[in-house]
Amino acid sequence: ISEAWIKAAQKSPVYKLVKEWGVALPLHPEYRTLPMVWYVPPLSPILQRVTSDVYLPDAHEMRVPVQYLANLFTAGNTEI
């Protein structure tokens, strides 16, 4: 891979999602390949809360459980 390709990849939004912010995971990490598609973990649907005055819940309350996602994509490894 040429240096120009690496620099272009580092300037892409995907690079920030994966390497800097850590919010995207590569698909099929068990193959140790460099896929061209990345998966961004979803948020759960917003549930109505009748006892709260908050319109939108905090992001950590909306996250799909990490262990569930790890079982789907990383053979249960939550450290990735």
C-alpha angles and dihedrals in degrees: 000000000000124000090245091059092050093049091048090050091050090055093052124102089238091063091057092047093051108030107024105031099024095217099123129064128204116246116249099006089174089076092055091222131138103246122197092222126070129197120222112202112247131235121237119251114274109259121208114248114197096187097055132080091206115107096202124026122232116279093246089057091054097048121114106240112274093224090057092051091045090055090052100046113014107035089257097308106141094179095077 
